[in-house]
Amino acid sequence: MKRIGLGVLLTTALLASGAVQATVVVHSLQEQVQGWHSSLEANYATSTSTVDKTDYSGNFRVSHNNDQRQWLLFGDMSYSDVNGTKSDDSTMLHARYIHKRAFADWNLEVFAQQERDDFALLAYRRLYGAGLAWLTKRDNFAVHSLMGVMDEREEHLTDDSQHRALTRFTLSSQVQYVLPNKARLTAVVYFQPAASDVSNYRSTLRASLAFPVTDHLELKLGYAWRYNGEAFADVPPIKRSLTTGIRYSF
């Protein structure tokens, strides 16, 4: 079974530009279809007040799923400018293999990811890792949790002395609840301490609420908070974003 979706975000309010995401929880908590499944989303927002701001972003997801395993490929990009000057430019690509019930009720997940963010002074960040995950679904409630370890390598955009390589633990949990009116509440939190120094950690909280308007139209509200305990020099450690929009799929 193959499904293609296209979403367009009509209105977006940003408290701050998005940060590079580190490891993302890409496992879908919605019903998994057998075979191939694909989705594509394009977002656009513009505002004019004391400044003119335009935001563009998009993402894609491709997966192949059966009773024993699942392959996932996920990516996104974002770009924005203020009064004609670039204010955000980032990309991320994530691949994941899931071997279901590898150890009793636990899945084995192996992942690789590459990111780039000019405004975090990040030429690239490459991650390779694996972990054990637990997934449960009951009626309108679903939870996905992952415990793993990953190798991380970062290169500064202009300063070679700030290049770094380290090992991190990665702990994440994703929860989704479907309300009686079919609205979906989703929350994701992850904590990633360095193996050599747990005080050097990254943490992210993302939450969203989607209200169905029709079978193909949703009103979406979202919030993200990200903290990087060892950001590059002159890069703020905390990023926040708030989004509101309309998504149409077919």
C-alpha positions in Angstrom: 0.0 0.0 0.0 1.4 3.4 -0.9 0.1 6.8 0.3 1.3 10.2 -0.7 0.5 13.3 1.4 1.1 17.0 0.8 0.7 19.6 3.5 0.9 23.4 3.3 1.4 25.5 6.4 -0.5 28.8 5.9 0.4 30.8 9.0 3.4 30.5 11.3 4.5 32.6 14.3 8.1 32.0 15.5 9.5 33.1 18.8 13.0 32.2 17.7 14.6 30.4 14.8 14.6 26.6 15.0 17.7 24.8 16.1 19.4 21.7 14.6 17.5 18.8 16.0 20.1 16.1 17.0 18.4 12.7 17.1 14.8 12.9 16.2 12.1 10.4 17.1 10.9 9.5 13.7 8.8 6.4 14.6 5.1 7.1 13.7 2.6 6.5 16.5 -0.2 6.4 14.0 -1.3 3.1 12.5 1.5 1.6 10.5 0.5 0.4 7.0 2.1 -2.6 5.4 4.5 -2.0 2.4 5.6 1.5 1.2 4.3 4.7 2.8 5.4 8.2 1.8 4.6 11.8 2.8 5.7 15.2 1.6 5.0 18.6 3.3 5.8 22.1 2.2 5.4 25.1 4.5 5.4 28.8 3.8 4.7 31.9 5.9 5.2 35.6 5.5 4.6 38.6 7.8 5.0 42.3 7.4 5.2 44.8 10.3 8.3 46.7 11.3 10.2 44.1 9.3 9.4 41.8 6.4 9.9 38.2 7.2 9.5 35.1 5.0 9.8 31.5 6.1 10.1 28.4 3.9 10.4 24.8 5.2 9.6 21.3 4.0 10.0 17.7 5.0 9.6 14.2 3.5 9.3 10.7 4.9 9.5 7.4 3.2 9.1 4.0 4.9 8.7 0.4 4.2 7.0 -1.7 6.8 6.2 -5.4 7.4 5.7 -7.7 10.4 9.4 -8.2 11.0 11.1 -4.9 10.1 10.8 -1.3 9.0 13.0 1.0 7.0 12.7 4.8 7.5 14.1 7.8 5.6 13.2 11.3 6.9 14.5 14.7 6.1 13.7 18.4 6.4 14.9 21.8 5.5 14.2 25.4 6.5 15.1 28.8 5.2 14.0 32.3 6.2 14.9 35.9 5.5 14.3 39.2 7.3 14.2 42.3 5.1 15.9 40.4 2.4 18.7 39.1 4.7 19.0 35.3 5.3 18.1 34.5 9.0 17.8 30.7 8.9 19.3 28.0 6.7 19.4 24.4 7.9 18.9 20.8 6.6 18.6 17.4 8.3 18.6 13.8 6.9 17.8 10.8 9.1 17.8 7.1 8.2 16.6 4.3 10.6 16.2 0.5 10.5 13.9 -1.1 13.0 14.0 -4.9 13.7 10.8 -5.6 15.5 10.7 -7.8 18.7 14.4 -8.5 18.5 14.5 -9.0 22.2 11.1 -10.1 23.5 8.9 -7.0 23.3 11.8 -4.7 22.5 12.7 -3.5 19.0 16.3 -3.0 17.9 16.7 0.4 16.1 19.8 1.5 14.2 20.1 5.1 12.9 22.3 7.5 11.1 21.8 11.3 10.7 23.5 14.3 9.2 22.6 17.9 9.9 23.7 21.4 8.8 22.8 24.8 10.3 24.5 28.0 9.2 23.1 30.0 12.1 24.2 27.5 14.7 27.7 27.8 13.0 27.4 24.1 12.3 29.0 22.9 9.1 27.8 19.4 9.8 26.9 17.0 12.6 27.0 13.3 11.9 25.4 10.7 14.2 25.6 6.9 14.1 23.9 4.9 16.8 21.6 2.1 18.0 19.3 1.4 20.8 16.4 -0.7 22.1 12.9 0.7 21.8 9.5 -0.2 23.3 6.3 0.6 21.4 2.8 0.2 22.8 -0.6 1.2 21.5 -3.9 0.9 23.4 -7.1 2.4 22.1 -6.4 6.1 21.7 -3.0 6.1 23.5 0.4 5.3 22.1 4.0 5.5 23.5 7.4 5.0 21.9 10.5 5.0 24.1 14.2 4.5 23.1 17.4 3.9 25.1 20.6 4.0 23.0 24.1 5.2 22.4 25.5 7.1 19.5 28.8 8.4 18.1 28.6 12.2 17.3 31.0 14.3 15.2 30.6 18.1 14.7 32.5 20.6 12.5 32.3 24.3 13.2 31.5 26.4 10.1 34.6 28.6 10.3 36.8 27.6 13.3 38.6 24.3 13.2 39.6 24.5 16.8 35.9 23.9 17.8 35.5 20.6 15.9 34.5 17.9 18.3 33.8 14.1 18.5 32.2 12.3 21.4 29.9 9.5 22.5 26.4 10.3 23.8 23.6 8.3 25.4 20.2 9.0 23.9 17.0 8.6 25.8 13.7 9.6 24.2 10.0 9.2 24.7 7.1 10.0 22.4 3.5 10.0 23.5 0.3 10.5 21.5 -3.3 10.6 22.6 -6.3 10.9 20.4 -9.2 12.8 22.0 -12.9 11.7 21.4 -13.3 14.5 18.9 -10.3 13.0 16.9 -7.9 15.8 17.9 -4.4 14.5 18.4 -2.1 15.5 21.2 1.6 14.5 20.6 4.6 15.2 22.8 8.2 14.2 22.3 11.1 14.6 24.9 14.7 13.5 24.6 17.8 13.8 26.8 21.3 13.2 25.4 24.2 13.4 27.9 27.8 12.9 26.8 29.2 9.6 28.1 32.3 11.3 29.5 30.5 14.2 31.2 26.7 13.9 31.9 26.6 17.7 32.6 27.2 18.2 28.9 23.8 17.3 27.5 21.2 18.2 25.0 17.5 18.2 25.7 14.4 18.9 23.6 10.7 19.1 24.2 8.2 19.3 21.4 4.4 19.3 21.6 1.7 19.6 19.1 -2.1 19.6 19.0 -3.9 18.9 15.7 -7.7 19.6 15.4 -9.5 18.0 12.4 -11.6 20.4 10.5 -12.5 18.0 7.7 -11.2 14.6 6.6 -8.3 16.4 4.8 -7.9 19.6 6.8 -6.3 20.2 10.2 -5.6 23.1 12.4 -2.2 22.6 14.0 -0.6 24.2 17.0 3.0 23.4 18.0 5.7 24.3 20.5 9.4 23.4 20.7 12.1 24.0 23.3 15.7 23.0 22.7 18.7 23.2 25.0 22.4 22.5 24.0 24.7 22.4 27.0 27.8 22.8 24.9 26.8 25.0 21.9 29.5 26.6 19.8 30.9 29.9 21.1 28.5 32.9 20.4 25.5 30.5 19.8 22.7 30.7 22.3 22.1 27.4 24.2 18.3 27.7 24.2 16.0 27.9 21.2 12.2 28.2 21.4 9.6 28.1 18.6 5.8 28.4 18.5 3.8 27.5 15.4 0.2 27.7 14.3 -1.1 26.7 11.0 -3.4 24.7 8.7 -2.4 21.5 7.0 -4.1 20.0 4.0 -3.5 16.4 3.0 -4.7 14.3 0.1 
